[in-house]
Amino acid sequence: MAAIVEDGKLRLSGYVGDYYFEDGFTSADVIVALSQIDAESELDVHLNSGGGVATEGAAIHALFTARPGVTNIIVEGIAASAASLIAMAGATVTMSAGSVMMIHDPSGYTFGNSGEHSKTIEALEALATSYARVYAAKSGKSPEECRDIMKAEHWYTPDQAVAEGFADATATGKAKTVAAFDYGLFAQAPKKLVALAKTKNWSMASVHPPEPATTTPAKDIKMATDKERADRLETEVNGLKDQVAKLTASADNAVKEALERRSAIMGLEEAKGREALAEHLFNSGNSVEAAKATLSFAPKADADAGEQEYQPPKRMMNAEGLNREPNGKPQAKGGLSARMDARAAKMKK
C-alpha cells in the first residue's frame, strides 16, 4: 500500500487501483488512511502517480470532495490519467517544480462479440463524460472544452497547468522522481518519460498481462442517457460518503472509550502516588480492573525523590526502552495519551 499518513499529511504514490509494480493505492486504502485523520482538519495530499483504473480514480476523488475539512493537493513528480482526476479534488492544487500533469480519455479493452464491444464503448463514454465535468468544475472551462482536451491527450508543465485552470499554484521545491508506470501506453507522452519507462522495464504486459474478459450474451443493449449516468455516479458518491461517515463515527467511539478508560485508571485510589505507572498501564492497553490489580501491588513514588517517578518493570521486548529518554527518565506525555488529551479538549469545545 502506498497511501501513507505522515505528520498529518497523506502521501499517495504509484498505480491507482490494483498493485502494479508492487506499488499503488486503492480507494479502500484511502478510506483507511482518512479514518486516521480528523475529518474537519485541513489536509495536504502529496500525489505522485501515473494513473491507473479510471473508476478507482473517480472513487478517490469522491472521497476527498466528501471531506468536511479542506483538502489540498500537491503534485510531486506526476499526476496523469486517473491521478489527474484525483488532483481536481484539491481546494488548492500546487504543482511542484518539474512536475507534470496529463489529462486524456479513459481507455479499456474488450474480448467478445459486437455487443460486448458496444458495452465497453458505452462505459467509456459515461466515464469520459463524468471526467470532463470534474475537469470543467475545477478549470472553469465547459465540459465540451475539457472533452476536446481529453481526446487530444494534453501534458502540462506546472505553469501550463495553472494557466489552463487545472492547478492553482506552482512551488519552487524540487519535484520527486516520477512514479513507475508504462508511459509508452500514452499517445502523447513526453519522450523522456517513455525512455525512462523502457529503461526501467516498466511494462504492464510483463508485470500483469491482460486476461480475456468473460463473455456474456448481449441483452437488450441500450445506451444510457446523461441523466442515468449522472444518477449512477451520484449513487456511488453517496455510498462513499456513507462509508466515510461510518468510519469517522467508529473512530470517534474508539477515542471516547479510550478517554473513559484512561480517566477511570487515573482516578483509581491505587493510582495516587503511582501516576507514572498508571499512565504506562493505560498506554499498554490494560483494562481498568487489570490496572487496579497491578497498581495495588506497586510501591508509591518516594515523596522525597523530587522529580523521580516510579520506573515500570524492565521489559524484555524488541522495543525495549523505546518510550524513555537516554537518561532513563520517562518521556513527556505523548503517543496515545497525548492524542487522547488533545481529542478530549477538542470534544469539550
N, C-alpha and C positions, 0 to 999 in steps of 0.2 A: 504494500500500500504506500502510495506517495501523496497522502493527504495528512500533513503533519502540523499539529498545533505547537507553536513555539513562541514563548514570550507574548502570548495574547494574539499572535498572528497565525494565519493559516497559509501553509505553503502547498501548492498543488503543482506537481510536475509529472511529466510522462504522458502516456497514452490515455485518452478519455474513454473509459469503458473497461473491457476485459484487459488483463495484463499482458501486453506485448512487451518484448524486450525486458521482462521481469520488472517493469516499472510503469505504474499507471494508477489511476484512481477512478472510482465509480461514484454514482450518486449515493449509494449506500455508505461508502467511505466518508463522503462529505456530511451526511446526516450524523454519523457517529462523531465526527470532528466538531460539528456545530453544537452537539449536545454538551461539549466541554466548555463552551463559550457562552457568556451571558448574552441572551438574545437581544437585550436592549442596548448593549455596548456597541461602540464603533469598532468595526473590524477591517483590518487590512489583509487582503488576499493576494499573495505573491504567486503569479501564474507563469508557468513555462511549459508549454505543450504544443506539439504539432497537430493536435486534433485527435479524432477517433470516431466513436459511434455518435451519430447525429442525435439520436433520441436521448442518449446519456447527457450530451451537452445541453439539450433543452431542459432536462430534468434538473441539472445542477444550476442552470440559470434561474429556474423557478424557485429553487431553494434559497438562493441569495436574495432574490427580489421579495420573497415572503418574510424575510427577517424584519422585525420591528426596528432594529438598530440600523445605523448607516453602514453600508458595505462599500469599501473602496478596493479597486483592483489595480495592482502594479504588475505590468507585463515585464517579465525578466526573460530575455532570450527570444521567445517566440510565443505568439498566440494565433494559431492558424486553424482554419476549418471550424470544427465544433468548439475549440478553445476560444476562438474569437467571439462566438456567441456567448460563452460564459463571461467574457470580459465586458460585454454590454450590460451586465447586471450592476456594474460599479456606479455609485453615485458620482465618483470621480474615477477616471481611467488614466493612469500615468504610464507612459512608455519610457522604459529605461533607455539610456544611451546605447545605440547599436541594436536595439531590439527590433522585431519585425511583427507585423500583423497581416494576416491573409484572410480574405473573405471570398467564398466561392459557393457554388451549388452543392447540395448534398449528393452523394452518389451511392450506388449499390449494384448488386448483380442478381440475376435470376437464372435458375435452371428449371426449364419446364416448357409448357406449351404457350401459345399466344395469350391465353387467359392469365397465366402466371406472370408473364411479362407485363401485361396490362395492369395487374395489381401492383407490381413494383413501380411502374410509372405513376400510378395514382398516389402511392405512398410518398414517392419522392417529390411530386408536385405539392402535396399537402405540407411536407416538411419545408420545402423551399418557400412556400407562401408564409408559413409561420415565422421562419427565419427572417425573411425580408421585413416583416412587420416589426420584429425586435430591433433590427439594424436601423430601421426608419425612426423608431421611437427614440433611439439614442442620438442619431445624427441630425435629425430634423429634416431629412430628405423624405421623399414619398416612397411608399413600398415599391412602386414601379421602378423608381430610380435605383433603389437598392437591389431589386431583382436583376436589373441590367448589369450592375456591378458584380453580382454573384455569378452570372452567366459568363462574364468575361474573365473571372478569376483575377482579383487585384491583390497585389502585395504592397504594403505601405511601410515606409520608414516612420520613425516617431513623429517627425514634423508633418509628413503627409497624412498620417492618421488623425492628428489634431486638426489639420486644415479641412479634412473631409468630415469632421464631427464624430468620428468613431473613438476618439480619445480626447481628454481634456487638457493634458499637460505632458511635458517631457521632463525627464530627470537627467542630471549630469552624471549620475553614478554609472559605473561600468556595467554593461549587461552581462548576465551569466551565459555560459555556453548553452546553445540551443538544445532542447530535449531530443532524444533519439527518436527518429521517425523516418519512414521511407519517403523522402521528399520527391523522389522520382515519380511518384504517383500523381503529382500535381502537374497540370498542363503548363503553367507559367511560373513554376518555382525558380528562384534565382539559381544560376549555375553553381554558385558557391555551395549552396545547401545540397544540391543534387550530388555534387562531387564529394561532399562530406559524408553523405549517406552511403555512397558507393564505397568510399574508403573504409568506413566503419562497418560495412556489410549490414546496414540497417534495412533489411528486406523483409517485407510482410510475408512473401511467399516462402522464404527459407525458415521463418520462425513459426508462422501459423498458416499453412496452406489452406486455401478456402475449401470448405466442404459443400458438396452439392445440396441445394435446398430440397426439402421433401416436397414432392409434387402432390398437389391435391386437385381434384376435379374443379373446374371453374363453375361457380354457382351464381347465376343472376348478377353478372358483373355490372356494377352501377357506379358511375363517377360521383364522388361525394361533392356536395356544394361547399362553398367557402364557409357558410354558416355551420354546416355539420362539422367541418374540420375545426372551426373555432370552438364549437361546443365540446368536441373531444379534448382539445387542448386545455380548455377551462376545467374540465373534469379531472384531467391529470394534475393540473396545478393545484386544485382544491385538495386532491388526495395527498399531495406532497405537503401542503400546508398543515393538514391534519396530522401527518407523521411528525412534523417538526413540533407541533403543539404538544403531542403526546410525549415526545422525548424531553421537551422542556419541563413539562409537569412532573415527569418521572425524576428528572434531575433535582427539581425543587423539593420534592418529597424526600429524596435521599439526603439532601442538605439539612432539611428540617429535622429528620430523625437523628442525624449526626449531632446537630446542635443540642437536641434534647438529651442525647446520651452523654455528651460532654458536660452539660450543665448538671446532670444528675451525679456524675462521677466527682466533679469538682466540689459539689455540695455535700458530699458524704462527710459524716463526722470523722471517719477514719482518714479522710484526705487532709485534715488540718495538720499542719506541720510536715506534711508529706506531699506538698503541691507538685513538686517536680516529678515524683513517681506517678502521681495521679495523671499528670499530663502525658507522661510516657505510656501509661496503660491505655489511655484514650487513643493516642496515635497508633498504638499497636492493634486496635480493634477489639479490645476487651469489652465484654458486656458490663453493665453496672454491678451485677452480682459477682462476677469474676474479679472485677477491680476491687470491690469491697473486701473480698476474701484475701486478696494479696496485700492490700493496704493494712489490714488488721494485724498482720504478722510482721510488717516492716517497721523499723525504728524511726522515730521522728528525727528531723534535722536538728543538729546542735544549735541551740539558740545563741551560743557564744561564738559560732563559727563565722559570723559576718555573712558574706555573700555565698559561702559554701553551701551547697544543696545536696540532697540525697543523690547518690550515684546509683543508677539502676544496675542490676547484676550484669557482669560481663557476659556478652553474647558471643557464642561460638558460631558465627554465620559468615557467609561470604561478604556481607555488607557491614561487618563489624566496625564500629566506630564511625559510621557514616554520618550520624547526626550529632557529632561532637566537634568542638573546636580543637585545634592542635594542642592547646594547653590542658585538655581534658575536661573543660567546663562545658555544660550543655550549650548548644547554640541558642540564639534568641528564638523566640517562638516563631515557627514557620511551618511550611508544609500544610497538612490538612488543618491543623489548629488555626493557623493564620487565616487560611481561606474561610474556615467556618466563622471566625470572628468578623471578617470583612463582609461575608454574606449576611450574617445576623444584623450587623449595623445597617446594611442596605435595606433589609426587610423591615426594620423598625421605622425607616423614614416614611 
